Amino acid sequence: MAQIRGYGAWASPVTAVRLTEGAVALGDVRVEGARLYWLESRPAEGGRLVLMTEADGQIQQLTPDGFNVRTRVHEYGGAPFAIADGAVWFSNFKDQLLYRQPLGGGTPEPVTPDGFRYADAAPAPGGGLVAVREDHRDPDAIRNEVVRLSGRPGEAGDVLFGGSDFVAAPRVSPDGARLAWIAWDFPAMPWDSTRLMVGRLTGGGLEDVRVVAGGARISVAQPQWRDDGRLFWISDEGGWWNLWGDAGGAPAPVRAEAAEYAGPAWSLGGSSYALLADGRILAAPARDGGETLEAIDPASGDAERLALPFQTFGQIRRLDRTRVAALAWSATETPALIEIDVARGSHRVVRRPTEAGLDPGCIATPEAISFPSAGGRSAHALFYAPKNDAFAAPADEKPPLIVQAHGGPTASASGTFSIAKQYWTSRGFAVVDVDYGGSTGYGRAYRELLDGQWGVVDVEDVIAAVRHLAGTGRVDPARVAIRGGSAGGFTVLMALARSDVFAAGTDLFGVADLEALARDTHKFESRYLDGLIGPWPAAKAVYDARSPINHLAAFTSPLLILQGADDPIVPKNQAEMIHQALRAKGVPVAMIVFDGEGHGFRKAETLIRAQEAELSFYAQVLGFTPADEITPLEIENL
């Protein structure tokens, strides 16, 4: 029989330590010679990333101690390694040099000089690599270029293309004669306006460079060459990120539909589809009912659905004629690297670093909800009710609610298994993960709702989510907290400064002063605010009006601030200014700055401290006693 205990005070099997064990991440899958390679994070080792492979049915780690396979191109990185010429070529996080490590074993040796960063590389015809290079020799004039690397020590690479502010995804055709890549310019972000370029590779560089697709208010991504030399890509020219291809020299959609075949390109190296040997395309389009894995015939548009026990797929890579590798997620189990036999419609789990290990009675699953918001529009979210069969709350009590504001702000809520969400729901919290206007997954028109409206539409939608859930009697409107990181942290601060809906907030490396961010942030996002707020400094009045630091009069709810000391994207001065201002005003506030952490936390000790601090914060502010034995957080002015 279930124990009767107030919401928030339930004893949970998901401890903060267990949460870090579930934080082992998989990413950046690559295939060479029908052999799989991928990255895994190591929270217990400072959050470093290591390269893994499978050989003779055994999982092997290739990266030796002292190395961290991670690039800082665009600061968000992605695609930090490539397999070519019998070696692993990888970016080492500490020095950002490109290293070469023989596949047969041996010590990695640097091959590039200081001052450069590399990512998204592919084997070049005749040997070496074609890669994205970010030139930091002049920090006031950082250049992003496509280069060719011979691999000879000390060479930084020969520039193939440098005629745009940003580049991504250089891909060599199967015959080695052509190169495709993505380019875009300020003030656009890669989900705004990009161009698909193609040029002919010669001994001296590129010739006959032309634009194949994209342009103003069209986002193209992920070019891939089929074995016969036909080029495919993803484009939102029709309002949704659909598959497109070169049809006799003219771009054409493979299948035009209200579905998203990709997400925003925050990091490099995305691969949300694979070109099969029989000419079909394996992809995972997201529609209203979630993602489905489908083998699509580009000639007819017909699709065969593969019924696998997963709901989200990523890093989809062709292994051989009938097999494909992918990362896969479900609602009840931790992510896995899987091998898919397309012909049989079956799969094999290659690697699952950690098991969920939770009784089904402790796993909350998402419910997709839509609700009315300001201006007559609808917003969307995933709602998780409290779930722990060992406990029940008093009959007259409704659960406290945690509102999750995702980052980006172009990201989206995910219904895949999250041990972090289970940490809260198994203790008796309800959680709502809000896809406010501006989120991806609903087409370009929904994504553009945030243009010029950041700090308005997102705030309206998180408030609307609370009112909808409270109005339907599913949560306690007096015990609502909001949390978010990065852009989501900005939404947290604006929601607390502009409304009285939230009893508490947790700001993880969020933005307090938009003007300071416009001056201090890195190249990749240095003009992002042009679209979200307006051009700086012409729109200074809007920046002032949208900055939480300028709206402290109505800011009364307690705030917890969690910040990385080495964050290059949202510098710690953003956290310090809101902390000092609230402390001086007498608002209850606590701040923890974590040394050695950047934009997002990676170390096990950081993850544990941050999680337990947040639980203690909510316990003190919302009025419950947690079942966990944790160190109480010191909250100033409480």
VODRENBA-78488 format. One record per residue (C-alpha): chain; x, y, z. Coordinates in pm, whole numbers, plus 32768, in hexadecimal, padded with zeros to 4 digits. Layout:
REM VODRENBA-78488
("A"; (X; Y; Z));
...
//
This chain:
REM VODRENBA-78488
("A"; (8000; 8000; 8000));
("A"; (807C; 815A; 7FA9));
("A"; (80F1; 823D; 80C1));
("A"; (8038; 8386; 80E9));
("A"; (8133; 849D; 80D5));
("A"; (8123; 8600; 804E));
("A"; (8193; 864A; 7EEC));
("A"; (8305; 869A; 7ED6));
("A"; (8356; 85CA; 8009));
("A"; (8341; 8474; 7F65));
("A"; (8474; 8396; 7F83));
("A"; (8504; 835C; 7E2B));
("A"; (85F5; 8258; 7DA0));
("A"; (8682; 8367; 7CBC));
("A"; (8796; 8407; 7D8A));
("A"; (8877; 851D; 7D10));
("A"; (8993; 8421; 7CFB));
("A"; (88BE; 833C; 7C26));
("A"; (8866; 8461; 7B4C));
("A"; (89D6; 8497; 7AF9));
("A"; (89F7; 8327; 7AA0));
("A"; (88DC; 8359; 79A9));
("A"; (8989; 848D; 791D));
("A"; (8A76; 83C1; 7845));
("A"; (8A26; 844A; 76ED));
("A"; (8A50; 83AB; 7596));
("A"; (8A96; 8476; 7460));
("A"; (8B45; 84B4; 7314));
("A"; (8B1E; 835E; 7275));
("A"; (8C02; 8313; 714C));
("A"; (8C33; 81E7; 7068));
("A"; (8D73; 8181; 6FB7));
("A"; (8D92; 8032; 6F09));
("A"; (8C45; 7FBF; 6F9E));
("A"; (8CD8; 7FF7; 70F9));
("A"; (8C33; 80D8; 71F7));
("A"; (8CD7; 81F2; 72BA));
("A"; (8C2D; 82DB; 73B1));
("A"; (8C69; 83C4; 74D7));
("A"; (8C0D; 838F; 7644));
("A"; (8C1E; 8489; 7760));
("A"; (8CCC; 843C; 78A8));
("A"; (8C2C; 850A; 79C2));
("A"; (8D0F; 8460; 7AC2));
("A"; (8E3F; 84D4; 79FD));
("A"; (8DEF; 8645; 79EF));
("A"; (8CF0; 8619; 78D9));
("A"; (8DEF; 85C4; 77CB));
("A"; (8D84; 851C; 7686));
("A"; (8E2A; 83DD; 760F));
("A"; (8E1E; 8323; 74C4));
("A"; (8D8D; 81C3; 74C9));
("A"; (8D71; 80A9; 73CD));
("A"; (8CF2; 7F45; 73B4));
("A"; (8DE3; 7E39; 733B));
("A"; (8D9A; 7CC3; 7333));
("A"; (8C67; 7CFC; 740A));
("A"; (8D2F; 7DB0; 7517));
("A"; (8D0E; 7F20; 7577));
("A"; (8E5C; 7FD3; 757E));
("A"; (8EC6; 812F; 75EB));
("A"; (8FC3; 81C8; 74FB));
("A"; (900C; 8314; 75A4));
("A"; (9128; 8302; 76A2));
("A"; (9131; 83B9; 77EE));
("A"; (917E; 852A; 77D7));
("A"; (90B6; 8568; 7699));
("A"; (8F57; 85F5; 766D));
("A"; (8EBB; 85CB; 7512));
("A"; (8E00; 8713; 74FC));
("A"; (8E13; 8841; 7418));
("A"; (8DBA; 89AB; 7463));
("A"; (8D59; 8A0D; 72FF));
("A"; (8C24; 8AEC; 732D));
("A"; (8C61; 8AA4; 74A3));
("A"; (8B4D; 899D; 748F));
("A"; (8C33; 88B5; 73CF));
("A"; (8BC4; 876C; 733A));
("A"; (8C6F; 867E; 7245));
("A"; (8DC5; 8696; 72F1));
("A"; (8E5C; 8561; 724A));
("A"; (8E7C; 84AD; 70FD));
("A"; (8F04; 835C; 708D));
("A"; (8FEE; 836E; 6F61));
("A"; (9136; 82DD; 6EE2));
("A"; (913E; 81CF; 6FEE));
("A"; (912C; 82C8; 710B));
("A"; (9045; 838A; 71EF));
("A"; (9062; 8501; 71C4));
("A"; (8FCD; 85BB; 72EC));
("A"; (8FBF; 8710; 7391));
("A"; (9043; 8713; 74F4));
("A"; (8F79; 87FA; 75D3));
("A"; (9092; 8889; 76A7));
("A"; (916A; 8913; 758C));
("A"; (9079; 88F5; 7462));
("A"; (918D; 885C; 7391));
("A"; (9134; 874C; 7298));
("A"; (91DA; 8601; 72F5));
("A"; (921D; 84C8; 722A));
("A"; (9206; 8376; 72DA));
("A"; (924A; 8230; 721A));
("A"; (9122; 8143; 7224));
("A"; (9209; 8027; 7277));
("A"; (9275; 80D2; 73B8));
("A"; (9375; 81D5; 7418));
("A"; (9392; 832B; 74B3));
("A"; (92CE; 8449; 7414));
("A"; (93B2; 854A; 736F));
("A"; (9351; 86B4; 7320));
("A"; (9348; 8711; 71AF));
("A"; (92CD; 887C; 71B2));
("A"; (935E; 89BE; 7245));
("A"; (92CE; 8A9C; 7355));
("A"; (91BE; 8B97; 7306));
("A"; (90CD; 8AB6; 7246));
("A"; (8FA1; 89DA; 7294));
("A"; (8F20; 88BD; 71BB));
("A"; (8DDB; 87FA; 7198));
("A"; (8CF1; 8744; 70AA));
("A"; (8E0A; 869E; 6FE5));
("A"; (8DF1; 8597; 6ED2));
("A"; (8EF7; 84D1; 6E11));
("A"; (8F84; 8590; 6CE8));
("A"; (8FCE; 84EF; 6B98));
("A"; (913A; 8485; 6B8D));
("A"; (9162; 848E; 6D06));
("A"; (913C; 8584; 6E23));
("A"; (8FFE; 8638; 6E86));
("A"; (8F07; 8741; 6E19));
("A"; (8E8D; 87F7; 6F50));
("A"; (8DF1; 892B; 6FEA));
("A"; (8F00; 8A0A; 707B));
("A"; (8ECD; 8B2D; 716A));
("A"; (8FF6; 8C1D; 7163));
("A"; (902A; 8CC6; 72B6));
("A"; (917D; 8D64; 7277));
("A"; (90D4; 8EB9; 727D));
("A"; (8FC4; 8EA8; 738B));
("A"; (8F23; 8FE3; 72FD));
("A"; (8F03; 8F4D; 71A1));
("A"; (8EB7; 8DD8; 71C5));
("A"; (8E96; 8D2A; 7075));
("A"; (8DD5; 8BED; 7023));
("A"; (8E47; 8B31; 6EED));
("A"; (8E44; 89E4; 6E3B));
("A"; (8FA9; 8964; 6E25));
("A"; (906B; 883B; 6DA4));
("A"; (9166; 879C; 6E91));
("A"; (9284; 86C4; 6E19));
("A"; (92CD; 8640; 6F75));
("A"; (9437; 86B1; 6F70));
("A"; (9495; 8737; 70C9));
("A"; (9489; 88AF; 70EF));
("A"; (93A0; 88F3; 6FC8));
("A"; (9260; 89AF; 7011));
("A"; (91B8; 8953; 6EC9));
("A"; (917F; 89EF; 6D74));
("A"; (9043; 8ABF; 6D54));
("A"; (8F49; 8A34; 6C5B));
("A"; (8E2F; 8B25; 6CAE));
("A"; (8E28; 8C56; 6D8E));
("A"; (8D21; 8D2E; 6CEB));
("A"; (8C21; 8D31; 6E03));
("A"; (8C0C; 8D78; 6F77));
("A"; (8BC8; 8C0A; 6FCA));
("A"; (8BEB; 8AB4; 6F29));
("A"; (8B81; 8953; 6F81));
("A"; (8B64; 87EF; 6EFF));
("A"; (8C6F; 87D3; 6DEF));
("A"; (8C20; 868E; 6D3A));
("A"; (8CEB; 85F3; 6C1E));
("A"; (8C32; 8541; 6B04));
("A"; (8C6C; 83C8; 6ADB));
("A"; (8D4B; 83FD; 69AA));
("A"; (8E1A; 8506; 6A61));
("A"; (8DD1; 8609; 6957));
("A"; (8CDE; 86F2; 6A0B));
("A"; (8CB3; 8790; 6B60));
("A"; (8B69; 87FD; 6BFF));
("A"; (8B50; 88D8; 6D34));
("A"; (8A6B; 89C9; 6DEE));
("A"; (8AB4; 8B40; 6E09));
("A"; (8A06; 8C64; 6EB1));
("A"; (8A46; 8DCC; 6F15));
("A"; (89F5; 8EBF; 702A));
("A"; (88FA; 8F06; 70B7));
("A"; (885D; 8DB6; 7060));
("A"; (8872; 8C81; 7137));
("A"; (887F; 8B2D; 7089));
("A"; (8708; 8AFC; 70BD));
("A"; (86BF; 8C4E; 7019));
("A"; (876D; 8C6B; 6EC7));
("A"; (887C; 8B85; 6E3E));
("A"; (8900; 8B21; 6CE8));
("A"; (895E; 89CB; 6C62));
("A"; (8A9D; 89F4; 6B96));
("A"; (8B43; 8905; 6AA2));
("A"; (8C96; 8924; 69FC));
("A"; (8D81; 884F; 692B));
("A"; (8EB7; 87D9; 69E2));
("A"; (9000; 880F; 692E));
("A"; (916A; 87E4; 698E));
("A"; (9177; 8953; 69EC));
("A"; (9027; 8983; 6A94));
("A"; (8EC1; 89B4; 6A1D));
("A"; (8E32; 8A1F; 68CF));
("A"; (8CD3; 8A58; 6845));
("A"; (8C48; 8AAE; 699C));
("A"; (8ACF; 8AE1; 6995));
("A"; (89A1; 8AF6; 6A79));
("A"; (88C5; 89C2; 6A57));
("A"; (87B2; 8A15; 6B51));
("A"; (8751; 8AFD; 6C6D));
("A"; (8763; 8C74; 6C8C));
("A"; (86A2; 8D81; 6D43));
("A"; (85B5; 8CEC; 6E48));
("A"; (8607; 8B88; 6DDC));
("A"; (86C8; 8AA1; 6EC2));
("A"; (8783; 8982; 6E1B));
("A"; (8856; 8880; 6ED2));
("A"; (88F8; 8729; 6ECB));
("A"; (8966; 86F2; 6D61));
("A"; (89AA; 8587; 6D05));
("A"; (8A1C; 84E5; 6BC1));
("A"; (897C; 83A3; 6B48));
("A"; (8A59; 8293; 6AB2));
("A"; (89F3; 82FD; 6952));
("A"; (8A5A; 8467; 6993));
("A"; (88FF; 84F9; 69D1));
("A"; (88F9; 85FE; 6AE6));
("A"; (87F3; 860B; 6BFB));
("A"; (87BC; 8701; 6D17));
("A"; (86B9; 8785; 6E0C));
("A"; (8606; 88CF; 6DCB));
("A"; (84E4; 8994; 6E5F));
("A"; (8497; 8A41; 6D15));
("A"; (8335; 89B9; 6D2F));
("A"; (830C; 8A2A; 6E99));
("A"; (8383; 88E4; 6F34));
("A"; (84DA; 883C; 6F41));
("A"; (849E; 8734; 6E34));
("A"; (8583; 8659; 6D64));
("A"; (85EA; 86EE; 6C15));
("A"; (86C1; 8673; 6AF8));
("A"; (875F; 86D9; 69B1));
("A"; (8667; 8667; 68A9));
("A"; (8711; 8691; 675A));
("A"; (87BA; 87D7; 67BF));
("A"; (868A; 886D; 686F));
("A"; (863F; 8859; 69E5));
("A"; (8505; 8797; 6A3C));
("A"; (846E; 8712; 6B7F));
("A"; (8478; 859A; 6BAC));
("A"; (832B; 85B5; 6C5D));
("A"; (828B; 86FF; 6CBF));
("A"; (81D3; 86E2; 6E0A));
("A"; (8193; 8789; 6F59));
("A"; (82AD; 86CB; 7004));
("A"; (8407; 8721; 7083));
("A"; (8526; 8644; 700C));
("A"; (862C; 8705; 70D3));
("A"; (8658; 87F9; 71F2));
("A"; (871D; 893C; 721C));
("A"; (8891; 891C; 71CF));
("A"; (8921; 8995; 7319));
("A"; (8A3E; 889F; 72FB));
("A"; (8AF6; 8810; 71D0));
("A"; (8AE2; 86B2; 7141));
("A"; (896D; 866F; 714A));
("A"; (88EA; 8548; 7080));
("A"; (8775; 850E; 7093));
("A"; (8760; 842F; 6F5F));
("A"; (882C; 8327; 6EA5));
("A"; (883A; 82D8; 6D32));
("A"; (880E; 8161; 6D08));
("A"; (88B7; 8088; 6C04));
("A"; (8769; 8037; 6B5C));
("A"; (8724; 81AA; 6B1F));
("A"; (8630; 81DD; 6C3D));
("A"; (8661; 82D7; 6D59));
("A"; (8644; 8274; 6EC6));
("A"; (85C5; 839C; 6F8F));
("A"; (84FF; 83EB; 70CA));
("A"; (8403; 8500; 707E));
("A"; (8358; 85A3; 71A8));
("A"; (81E5; 85DE; 7183));
("A"; (80CC; 8627; 7279));
("A"; (80D8; 84C3; 72F7));
("A"; (8251; 84C0; 732D));
("A"; (836B; 842E; 725F));
("A"; (8356; 82FD; 7181));
("A"; (847B; 824A; 70DB));
("A"; (8433; 8224; 6F69));
("A"; (84E2; 81A2; 6E30));
("A"; (8477; 8294; 6D1F));
("A"; (8483; 825C; 6BA7));
("A"; (84F2; 83AF; 6B18));
("A"; (8461; 8359; 69C2));
("A"; (82FC; 8320; 6A3B));
("A"; (82FA; 83B9; 6B97));
("A"; (8272; 8272; 6C23));
("A"; (82EF; 820E; 6D7B));
("A"; (8310; 80CB; 6E3D));
("A"; (82FC; 80F5; 6FB5));
("A"; (83EA; 8032; 7092));
("A"; (8343; 7FD1; 71DA));
("A"; (8457; 7FF2; 72DC));
("A"; (8427; 802D; 7455));
("A"; (84B3; 8190; 744A));
("A"; (8416; 82E2; 7413));
("A"; (853B; 83C2; 73B3));
("A"; (866B; 8386; 72D8));
("A"; (87AA; 8443; 728E));
("A"; (8901; 841E; 71F0));
("A"; (8870; 8333; 70EA));
("A"; (8996; 829F; 7026));
("A"; (89A5; 8193; 6F18));
("A"; (8A79; 8066; 6F7E));
("A"; (8A64; 7F88; 6E49));
("A"; (8967; 7F23; 6D40));
("A"; (8857; 7EBC; 6E35));
("A"; (88BD; 7F47; 6F88));
("A"; (88AD; 80A1; 7022));
("A"; (892A; 8123; 7171));
("A"; (8875; 8228; 7241));
("A"; (884C; 82B7; 739B));
("A"; (86F5; 825F; 7420));
("A"; (8620; 82D7; 7542));
("A"; (84DC; 825F; 75DF));
("A"; (83F7; 82E2; 76F1));
("A"; (8458; 81DA; 77F0));
("A"; (85C5; 8180; 77B6));
("A"; (8714; 822E; 7799));
("A"; (879F; 827D; 763D));
("A"; (8855; 8175; 7575));
("A"; (892B; 814E; 7441));
("A"; (8879; 8054; 7366));
("A"; (88B6; 7F99; 7222));
("A"; (8783; 7F7C; 7141));
("A"; (8751; 7E6D; 703E));
("A"; (866F; 7F27; 6F4C));
("A"; (861E; 7DF3; 6E7C));
("A"; (85A2; 7D32; 6FAB));
("A"; (8517; 7E59; 706F));
("A"; (85DC; 7DE9; 71A1));
("A"; (86E2; 7E87; 7281));
("A"; (8802; 7E36; 736A));
("A"; (8873; 7F0A; 7490));
("A"; (89E6; 7F4A; 745F));
("A"; (8A1B; 8024; 7591));
("A"; (8947; 80A3; 76B0));
("A"; (8A3C; 8139; 77AE));
("A"; (8941; 813C; 78CB));
("A"; (87F4; 8096; 790C));
("A"; (86C8; 8153; 7991));
("A"; (86A2; 8045; 7A9A));
("A"; (855D; 80D8; 7B17));
("A"; (8421; 801E; 7B6C));
("A"; (830D; 807E; 7A74));
("A"; (824C; 80FE; 7BA1));
("A"; (834D; 8215; 7BC0));
("A"; (835F; 8282; 7A54));
("A"; (828B; 83AA; 79EA));
("A"; (823E; 83B8; 7876));
("A"; (81E3; 84F3; 77B5));
("A"; (808D; 8568; 774A));
("A"; (808A; 8659; 7623));
("A"; (7FA9; 8783; 766A));
("A"; (7F46; 88BD; 75AB));
("A"; (7EAB; 89EC; 7650));
("A"; (7E3D; 8B4F; 7601));
("A"; (7F36; 8C68; 762A));
("A"; (7F41; 8DDE; 75EC));
("A"; (7ECD; 8E6E; 74A3));
("A"; (7DE9; 8D48; 745A));
("A"; (7F08; 8C5D; 7406));
("A"; (7F3E; 8AFE; 748A));
("A"; (8077; 8A88; 753B));
("A"; (80F0; 8928; 757E));
("A"; (8195; 8864; 7696));
("A"; (81DB; 870D; 7725));
("A"; (813F; 86D1; 787C));
("A"; (81BF; 85D4; 7978));
("A"; (80E4; 8580; 7AA4));
("A"; (8189; 850F; 7BEB));
("A"; (81D7; 839C; 7BE3));
("A"; (824B; 82BC; 7CFE));
("A"; (816D; 8196; 7D54));
("A"; (8205; 817C; 7EB0));
("A"; (8165; 82C6; 7F16));
("A"; (8021; 8386; 7EFF));
("A"; (7FD0; 84E9; 7F69));
("A"; (7EB6; 8553; 8052));
("A"; (7D6C; 855E; 7F97));
("A"; (7D47; 86D6; 7FB5));
("A"; (7EA6; 8729; 7F34));
("A"; (7F0B; 8781; 7DD2));
("A"; (8072; 8759; 7D5A));
("A"; (816D; 8872; 7D39));
("A"; (81D1; 88BB; 7BD4));
("A"; (8327; 88F1; 7B36));
("A"; (8314; 89AC; 79ED));
("A"; (8439; 895D; 7907));
("A"; (849E; 8A6E; 7810));
("A"; (8588; 89D2; 7712));
("A"; (86BA; 8A7F; 7686));
("A"; (8707; 8AF3; 752B));
("A"; (8607; 8B90; 7529));
("A"; (85DC; 8AC3; 73EA));
("A"; (85F4; 8974; 749F));
("A"; (84C5; 889E; 74F4));
("A"; (8438; 87C1; 7604));
("A"; (848E; 8652; 75EA));
("A"; (83B2; 8535; 765B));
("A"; (84D3; 8441; 7671));
("A"; (853D; 83AA; 77BC));
("A"; (85E6; 84AB; 789A));
("A"; (8671; 843F; 79E9));
("A"; (8676; 85B1; 7A46));
("A"; (84FC; 85CB; 7A1B));
("A"; (84C9; 8485; 7ADA));
("A"; (858F; 851D; 7BF9));
("A"; (8471; 8615; 7C26));
("A"; (833F; 8548; 7BC8));
("A"; (83A4; 8426; 7CAA));
("A"; (83B0; 851C; 7DCF));
("A"; (824E; 8596; 7D8D));
("A"; (8281; 86BB; 7CA4));
("A"; (81C4; 86F1; 7B61));
("A"; (829D; 876C; 7A42));
("A"; (8236; 8824; 7908));
("A"; (8336; 8850; 77F1));
("A"; (82B7; 8974; 7721));
("A"; (82E3; 899B; 75AA));
("A"; (82A6; 8B0F; 75AB));
("A"; (8287; 8BD3; 7467));
("A"; (83DD; 8BCA; 73C1));
("A"; (8415; 8A59; 7406));
("A"; (846F; 896D; 72EE));
("A"; (83A5; 883F; 7286));
("A"; (8270; 88FD; 7212));
("A"; (82E5; 8997; 70CB));
("A"; (8384; 8AE2; 7073));
("A"; (8252; 8BBA; 70BF));
("A"; (8249; 8B47; 722A));
("A"; (83C2; 8B71; 7245));
("A"; (83A6; 8CD8; 71CD));
("A"; (82A9; 8D37; 72D9));
("A"; (83D3; 8D9F; 73AD));
("A"; (8468; 8E89; 72A7));
("A"; (8483; 8FD8; 7356));
("A"; (83B6; 8F4A; 7476));
("A"; (84B2; 8E98; 7557));
("A"; (8452; 8EDE; 76BE));
("A"; (82E6; 8F0F; 7658));
("A"; (825B; 8DDE; 75A2));
("A"; (8327; 8CE1; 7669));
("A"; (82BA; 8D7F; 77B3));
("A"; (814E; 8D8C; 7745));
("A"; (8157; 8C1C; 76EC));
("A"; (81F7; 8B9B; 782F));
("A"; (80F4; 8C63; 78F2));
("A"; (7FDF; 8BD8; 7814));
("A"; (8058; 8A75; 785E));
("A"; (8039; 8AB1; 79D5));
("A"; (7EDF; 8B49; 79B6));
("A"; (7E69; 8A28; 78DD));
("A"; (7EE4; 891D; 79CF));
("A"; (7E68; 89D8; 7B01));
("A"; (7D1B; 8A1D; 7A5C));
("A"; (7CE8; 88AC; 7A17));
("A"; (7D3A; 8856; 7B82));
("A"; (7E78; 8795; 7B3A));
("A"; (7F6F; 8866; 7C03));
("A"; (7F80; 8951; 7D2D));
("A"; (7F90; 8AB5; 7CA4));
("A"; (802D; 8B32; 7DE7));
("A"; (815A; 8A4A; 7DC6));
("A"; (81E3; 8A7E; 7C6A));
("A"; (8357; 8A99; 7C1F));
("A"; (83F8; 8AE6; 7AD0));
("A"; (8550; 8A73; 7A64));
("A"; (861F; 8A99; 7929));
("A"; (877F; 8AAF; 78A3));
("A"; (8821; 8BA7; 77B3));
("A"; (8703; 8C3D; 76E5));
("A"; (8619; 8B83; 77D2));
("A"; (86C5; 8C34; 78F3));
("A"; (866F; 8D80; 784F));
("A"; (8504; 8D11; 7839));
("A"; (8510; 8CB7; 79AD));
("A"; (858F; 8E10; 7A0B));
("A"; (8494; 8EC5; 792D));
("A"; (8373; 8DF2; 79B0));
("A"; (83D1; 8E41; 7B19));
("A"; (8401; 8FB2; 7ACB));
("A"; (82BF; 8FDA; 7A04));
("A"; (81C1; 8EFF; 7ABA));
("A"; (8158; 8E78; 7C0D));
("A"; (8106; 8D1B; 7B8E));
("A"; (8245; 8C73; 7C0B));
("A"; (829F; 8C36; 7D77));
("A"; (840B; 8BEE; 7D24));
("A"; (8501; 8BDA; 7C06));
("A"; (8648; 8B2E; 7BAE));
("A"; (8725; 8BE3; 7AB5));
("A"; (8838; 8B10; 7A1A));
("A"; (8933; 8BED; 7963));
("A"; (881E; 8CD4; 78EB));
("A"; (8823; 8E31; 7858));
("A"; (87DA; 8F5A; 793C));
("A"; (8857; 907C; 7864));
("A"; (8824; 9064; 76EB));
("A"; (8903; 918E; 76A3));
("A"; (8A25; 90EC; 775B));
("A"; (89E6; 8FA6; 76A3));
("A"; (89ED; 9057; 7552));
("A"; (8B44; 90E3; 75AE));
("A"; (8BDC; 8FAE; 7653));
("A"; (8B66; 8E73; 75A0));
("A"; (8C24; 8DA4; 749F));
("A"; (8C21; 8DC3; 7324));
("A"; (8B1F; 8CB6; 72D7));
("A"; (8A0E; 8D66; 73A0));
("A"; (8A91; 8ECA; 738B));
("A"; (8977; 8F32; 72A0));
("A"; (886E; 8E3E; 731A));
("A"; (87C2; 8F50; 73DD));
("A"; (8788; 9014; 729A));
("A"; (866C; 8F25; 724E));
("A"; (85F3; 8EE3; 73B0));
("A"; (85FD; 904B; 742B));
("A"; (8677; 9137; 731A));
("A"; (87BE; 91BE; 728C));
("A"; (88B0; 9246; 738D));
("A"; (88D7; 9368; 73DC));
("A"; (87B5; 93ED; 730A));
("A"; (86BD; 9329; 73DF));
("A"; (8757; 9390; 752D));
("A"; (8605; 93F2; 75BB));
("A"; (8580; 9293; 757A));
("A"; (86B6; 91F5; 7616));
("A"; (867D; 92C7; 774D));
("A"; (850C; 9270; 7759));
("A"; (854F; 90FA; 7737));
("A"; (866F; 90DA; 782D));
("A"; (8606; 903E; 797B));
("A"; (870A; 910F; 7A34));
("A"; (8639; 9243; 79DF));
("A"; (84F5; 91B4; 7A70));
("A"; (853C; 916D; 7BDC));
("A"; (8418; 922F; 7C71));
("A"; (8328; 9108; 7C56));
("A"; (8434; 8FFE; 7C88));
("A"; (83DD; 8F67; 7DDA));
("A"; (83EC; 8DEC; 7DB0));
("A"; (8522; 8D32; 7E2F));
("A"; (862A; 8CE0; 7D2B));
("A"; (873C; 8BD8; 7D19));
("A"; (885A; 8C26; 7C28));
("A"; (8942; 8B13; 7BA8));
("A"; (8A63; 8B83; 7ACC));
("A"; (8BA4; 8AFE; 7A31));
("A"; (8CD3; 8BD4; 7A79));
("A"; (8D65; 8B9B; 791D));
("A"; (8C2B; 8BCA; 784B));
("A"; (8C8C; 8C73; 76FF));
("A"; (8B25; 8C8A; 7683));
("A"; (8A72; 8D29; 77AB));
("A"; (8B91; 8DB4; 787D));
("A"; (8B78; 8DA2; 79F7));
("A"; (8B50; 8F1C; 7A12));
("A"; (89E5; 8EE0; 79A9));
("A"; (89AE; 8E0B; 7AE0));
("A"; (8A70; 8EF8; 7BBF));
("A"; (89A8; 902C; 7B5F));
("A"; (8852; 8F94; 7BA2));
("A"; (88D0; 8EF8; 7CE6));
("A"; (8957; 9040; 7D69));
("A"; (8820; 9101; 7D03));
("A"; (872D; 900F; 7DA9));
("A"; (87FF; 8FF2; 7EE3));
("A"; (8804; 916E; 7F03));
("A"; (868A; 917A; 7ECD));
("A"; (864E; 9079; 7FDE));
("A"; (85C7; 8F67; 7EFA));
("A"; (861B; 8E06; 7F6F));
("A"; (873A; 8D94; 7E90));
("A"; (8850; 8C90; 7E85));
("A"; (8969; 8C6B; 7D8A));
("A"; (8A67; 8B57; 7D4A));
("A"; (8B7F; 8B8A; 7C4F));
("A"; (8C2D; 8A4A; 7BE4));
("A"; (8D9F; 8A5F; 7B90));
("A"; (8E0E; 89AA; 7A56));
("A"; (8CB0; 89A2; 79C3));
("A"; (8C3C; 8A4E; 7885));
("A"; (8AEA; 8A68; 77DB));
("A"; (8A45; 8935; 786B));
("A"; (8ACA; 885C; 7983));
("A"; (8B9A; 8724; 7942));
("A"; (8C4E; 86C1; 7A82));
("A"; (8BAD; 85C1; 7B69));
("A"; (8BEE; 8692; 7CA0));
("A"; (8B4B; 87C1; 7BFB));
("A"; (8A18; 86FF; 7B90));
("A"; (89E9; 8673; 7CEF));
("A"; (8A17; 87C1; 7D9E));
("A"; (8932; 8879; 7CAB));
("A"; (881B; 8777; 7CC5));
("A"; (881D; 8764; 7E3F));
("A"; (882E; 88DE; 7E5C));
("A"; (86FB; 8900; 7D80));
("A"; (863A; 8801; 7E4E));
("A"; (8697; 88B3; 7F91));
("A"; (8634; 8A00; 7EF6));
("A"; (84D7; 8989; 7E96));
("A"; (84A9; 88DE; 7FE6));
("A"; (84EC; 8A1F; 80A3));
("A"; (8422; 8AFF; 7FBC));
("A"; (82F8; 8A1C; 7F73));
("A"; (82E2; 898F; 80D3));
("A"; (832C; 881B; 80E1));
("A"; (8434; 873D; 817D));
("A"; (84F1; 8668; 8080));
("A"; (8527; 84F9; 80CA));
("A"; (8693; 851B; 805D));
("A"; (87AF; 8563; 814D));
("A"; (8846; 8693; 80A4));
("A"; (8907; 87C5; 8111));
("A"; (8813; 88E8; 8134));
("A"; (884B; 8A00; 803B));
("A"; (8892; 8B53; 80D7));
("A"; (879A; 8C4E; 8049));
("A"; (87DC; 8DBD; 808A));
("A"; (86B8; 8E9A; 80F9));
("A"; (85D3; 8D71; 813A));
//
